Amino acid sequence: MASARLKYLSLGVLVFQTTSLVLTMRYSRTLQAEGPRYLASSAVVVAEVMKILACVVLVFKEHSYSMRALNSILRQEILHKPVETLKLAIPSGIYTLQNNLLYVALSNLDAATYQVTYQLKILTTALFSVSMLGRRLGVYQWLSLLILMAGVALVQWPSESAAAPEKEARSAGSQFVGVTAVLVACCSSGFAGVYFEKILKESKQSVWIRNIQLGMFGFVFGLFGMLAYDGERVRESGMFQGYNTITWTVVALQALGGLVIAAVIKYADNILKGFATSLSIILSTLISYFLLQDFDPSSVFFLGAVLVITATFLYGYEGKPSANPSRA
C-alpha cells in the first residue's frame, strides 16, 4: 500500500513539475507588464545558484547535519578531485545552452506545441545511448521512435489560418525560431544526459555532489553568457530587472524541479512516466487553450499529439528505456 501511494505521489509530482514549469515559463515570457521584461540569461544563472544551495542542503542532510562532515566531503570530492570535477564541464556547458534555449522556445511557441515537440529528446537520447553506451534497443523502441517523428512532424504541420498576411508571416517566423530552439535543446538534452549517465556509472560519487559540480560550471557558463549577451542591459537596469512573483516561481521550478524528479524517479516505472508525459501534454493543451488563450488546436495537431503519446508508452514497453539522468 505504501509503495502504491509513493507511485501515485511520484506521478503527481512529475505531472505538476513538467506542466507548471512549461506553463509558467510561457506565461512569464508573454505577460505584458510595465517596465523591462526579465532577462532569461539572468534567470538561468539564479537557477544554478538555487540548485547548488539545494544540493548542499541535501548533502548536509545525508551526513546527519554535520558541518564538519559536509566541509570534508565537499573538499574531498570537489577540490581534491579536479579531474573528476572537470569532467562535468562539458555537460554543464550544454545544459546551460539548453536552459537558455527553452526560454527562447517558450517565447515563440505555445506551451502545447512546445510540450509535444520537446518529446523528440526521447529520440536523441536513444540515439546517443546506442552510440555512446552501446545500448541495444528493441523492436518496439525503434517503432516508437518512428511514430514519435511522425507525430512531431504532424504537430508542426502548418494549419490554415484566416489571419492577416503580415501577422501570419510574423507568426511563421516566431514558430521557426521556437522550433529551431526546441530541436537544438533536444539534441543537447540527449547528448548531455547520456554523457552525465556515463560519468555517474563510472564513479561512486553521490548524484547530489555531481549536481553541485554541474551547478558550479553552469553558474560560470551562465554568468559569462549573461554578460556577453545582456551585459549592457545588466549594467543599465541590474541583473534582477523585471523580476516578479511569476519570475521567481519559474526560476524555482527550473532549479528544484529536476532535483525533485531525481528523488522520486526511482518509484516511477516506464508506464508511470508515460502517464506523466501524457497528462502533462493534455493539461498544457487545455490550459493553453482555455486560460492562456494562445493556442488554437487543429485536428492535425491532435493526431500528432496522440502519436507522440502512443510513442512515449511504446518506448517503455520492451526492456528498459535509455534513461536521461535528471539534472535540472
Buried (B, 14 or more C-beta within 10 A) or exposed (E): EEEEEBBEEBBEBBBBBBBBBBBBBBBBBBEEEEEEBBBBBBBBBBBBBBBBEBBBEBBBEBBEEEEEBBEEBBEEBBEEBEEBBEBBBBBBBBBBBBBBBBBBBBBBBBBBBBBBBBBBBBBBBBBBBBEBBEBEBBEBBEBBBEBBBBBBEBBBEEEEEEEEEEEEEEEEEEBEBBBBBBBBBBBBBBBBBBBBBBBBEEBEBBBBBBBBBBBBBBBBBBBBBBBEBBEEBBEEEEBBBBBEEBBBBBBBBBBBBBBBBBBBBEBBBBEBBBBBBBBBBBBBBEBBBEEBEBBEBBEBBEBBBBBBBBBBBBBBBBBEBBBBBBBB
